Amino acid sequence: VLLLPLLVALSLTLWHTSLAISESIAILEDLQLKPLLDYFNPSREYVRPFFYMTLAGIWRGAGSIAGALAVYKVVHIATVLLVIVLFVWQLRARTALDAAAATLAVAVLVGAPGFRDNLENLPLNQTMIIMLISLLVWALLEHEPRAWSGQAIVVLTVVAVGFKEQGLVLAMLVVSAWWAGAPGATRRVAATVAALVLVYVAVRLALMGSWPLFAQAVGYGFTTLSTDEATEYPRYGLYAYNVASTAANVLFSEPTAGVFRIVQRITQGGVASWHLNELLSSAAMTGLILHRAIVLWRRRDAQASGTFRVFVAFAVVLAASAALGFNYTRDRFGGVAVVFFALAAFHAIRAAAAAALRGSGLRFATVGIILLALATAWQIRVIGTFQYARESASKIRTEWLVDLPERRTNFAQRSVYLQIMDTLVPQSAAPLPWGSGPNPRWIAHVLGQR
Amino acid sequence: VRRTRTIFRGHRVPALVLLITIPALLSALVLARATRHHVAWWAPARPAPTAASLLEAVASREVAVAHALIWEGQSTDVRLPFEHRSLTGGRRVTVTPLLLAAALGDENMVLMLLTYGDQPADRLTSLAACVAYENGRESIGRAIEERYPGIDRSCPAWRPQVPLLQQVAP
């Protein structure tokens, strides 16, 4: 019941959010003009054949441009909702305390930057799809093996990699689950997935074209370096910085895209309450998870414990996600890690609550207040995510209002581009149902501003 | 005391459940309210737009708000009197959304108004181009000239200045 308003609010907001004029139309134009096989070329900088096949399948099956655009939205919204619902199902809450811990764990998932950043409809969102697949794979790994579950894990991993190479983290997840003794992670499944991924990586490296040193702008300290400026810095030092930044964003909500915006505000002035809320609530949850992981690690039967495997999975997925963002970092790269961060948070919260029940009155009161503070902080972040989604919709709409004439002129020779763009104009320029006025200052102070 | 402690200990689970779920309940109420009213959840009612609303939106550089007003049927040919003897030579001129946006150098607003607006190609449109060129915003001036070919871009001696145009905004 508590989840329903969130699901409805997110669904409606995403339904009213148009596709961005800056990138989406070019993707759809490519679908029309390029042969599908081109997307399987392993020498491309970005290899995402299943993503483009899905887009193309919907495009051709829908019958009209407007129909295809509507289906893209429905699929994207369904993906987001399924991630949340599957996450809750994965928690298997049986008691009232479990259910309470689950509300906080959902808030950790939805309030995290890695989830927020993947609400963008590109059309569809590859990382959100991988987040969904990671939950399915995890469910299979944690279940007793069935006749088909091994093949399903392999196929799902391949599909995830085919959507975006961020899906490679699933291979690490499967192997680590086998190492930690997950019932569904048989040696055969782990070996198959590892072999497939090794072959894939070898082919990619062997056929690698001349890629730029840095594919996109790189955040560094308090500033953002252009791709040209980034080449003036030690290459591997900047790669290490990006890797650390992706991991830190999941753990502390800072830095964002490599830029320490909260630290900058704290040290240079202009800090708002949402800065502190994001930093402190993330740090506190990370501390709680770390504490629980250490407790489990010290137990003799730790490796046989299903709970411990969640912590192992989180550590491995976090490391893999961070490593894949070596070239540049964005919040969305932490999407899959955020799912396991929230799963680990659930177990850590539940354990803290259970310990409080057994402890003295003082301990109970202290833990209770800490959990209340954590729940409040993360629920504010959930509203922040909702607000972020609305502001994203407004921003995209403003871009449509402002950039349309220029794009009509610049792309006058590209008839397919113009056709798609003109189809999108009525819904993209229509006023948003929740209005377009500026936010009151206190809203920006508490929830942040895009 | 022992009895109180026993009762308290017996209610630890519900107490802890409440402590964790109360923020979730409040968050759910906020989201439900936002969805139900379909408006900014901190402001359930919006005032009806007036003729001056568009100029106000332009003055505050809210492109989306200005566009929403146009979409709702607000004409962009809104004119408010503007007079300053030392600058206008005693003339009483009017300010329009396009002129105000050009004077503010708000290129996004100008582009939106040029796409969705209905301002006639009159002397105030010429004045908007003139003010843009005067302020060194050639791209704005060119955009206006492209939309209204043949307008007179030369500036009258009494052209209004930017700070005063800002003051005229409602």
Contacts between the chains, C-beta under 8 A, distances in Angstrom:
chain1	res1	chain2	res2	distance
A	1	B	28	7.9
A	2	B	21	7.1
A	2	B	24	5.1
A	2	B	25	6.4
A	2	B	28	4.8
A	3	B	28	7.9
A	4	B	28	7.5
A	5	B	28	4.5
A	5	B	29	7.5
A	5	B	31	4.0
A	5	B	32	3.9
A	5	B	35	6.4
A	6	B	27	7.7
A	6	B	28	6.8
A	6	B	31	5.6
A	8	B	31	7.7
A	8	B	32	7.7
A	8	B	35	5.2
A	9	B	31	4.3
A	9	B	32	7.6
A	9	B	34	6.0
A	9	B	35	4.7
A	12	B	35	6.0
A	12	B	38	7.8
A	96	B	13	6.4
A	96	B	14	7.3
A	96	B	17	4.9
A	97	B	13	6.1
A	97	B	16	6.5
A	97	B	17	5.9
A	99	B	17	7.5
A	99	B	21	7.8
A	100	B	16	7.0
A	100	B	17	4.4
A	100	B	20	4.0
A	100	B	21	5.0
A	101	B	20	6.8
A	103	B	20	6.5
A	103	B	21	5.5
A	103	B	24	3.9
A	104	B	20	5.7
A	104	B	24	7.3
A	107	B	24	6.8
A	107	B	27	7.4
A	349	B	20	7.6
A	353	B	16	5.4
A	353	B	20	7.4
A	356	B	12	7.7
A	356	B	16	6.5
A	357	B	12	5.2
A	357	B	13	6.6
A	357	B	16	6.9
A	361	B	5	7.5
A	361	B	8	7.3
A	364	B	12	6.1
A	364	B	16	7.8
A	368	B	15	6.8
A	368	B	16	5.8
A	368	B	19	5.0
A	369	B	19	7.9
A	371	B	16	7.1
A	371	B	19	5.8
A	371	B	20	5.4
A	372	B	19	4.4
A	372	B	20	7.1
A	372	B	22	7.5
A	372	B	23	7.2
A	375	B	19	7.3
A	375	B	20	4.9
A	375	B	21	7.6
A	375	B	22	7.6
A	375	B	23	4.2
A	375	B	24	6.6
A	376	B	23	4.4
A	378	B	23	7.8
A	379	B	23	4.1
A	379	B	24	5.7
A	379	B	26	6.8
A	379	B	27	3.9
A	380	B	23	8.0
A	380	B	27	7.6
A	382	B	27	5.3
A	382	B	31	7.8
A	383	B	27	5.8
A	383	B	30	5.6
A	383	B	31	6.9
A	386	B	31	6.0
A	386	B	34	7.0
A	394	B	64	5.5
A	397	B	64	6.0
A	397	B	67	8.0
A	398	B	63	5.1
A	398	B	64	4.8
A	398	B	67	7.9
A	398	B	108	7.3
A	401	B	63	5.9
A	401	B	64	6.9
A	401	B	67	4.9
A	401	B	108	7.9
A	401	B	111	7.9
A	401	B	112	4.6
A	401	B	115	7.2
A	401	B	116	7.3
A	402	B	63	6.2
A	402	B	108	4.3
A	402	B	111	5.2
A	402	B	112	5.7
A	403	B	111	7.8
A	404	B	115	6.0
A	405	B	111	5.8
A	405	B	114	6.7
A	405	B	115	5.1
A	405	B	143	7.9
A	406	B	111	7.1
A	429	B	67	7.2
A	429	B	71	7.5
A	429	B	116	7.8
A	430	B	71	7.0
A	431	B	64	7.9
A	431	B	67	7.2
A	431	B	68	4.0
A	431	B	71	5.1
A	431	B	72	7.2
A	432	B	64	7.8
A	432	B	68	7.9
A	433	B	38	4.7
A	433	B	39	7.7
A	434	B	34	7.4
A	434	B	38	5.7
A	434	B	39	5.3
A	434	B	40	5.8
A	435	B	39	5.7
A	435	B	40	5.6
A	435	B	43	8.0
A	435	B	46	5.8
A	435	B	68	7.3
A	436	B	62	7.0
A	436	B	64	3.7
A	436	B	65	4.8
A	436	B	67	7.6
A	436	B	68	4.9
A	437	B	40	6.9
A	437	B	43	7.8
A	437	B	46	7.5
A	437	B	62	7.0
A	437	B	65	5.7
A	438	B	60	7.3
A	438	B	62	6.2
A	438	B	65	7.8
A	439	B	40	7.6
A	440	B	42	6.0
A	440	B	43	7.7
A	443	B	42	6.1
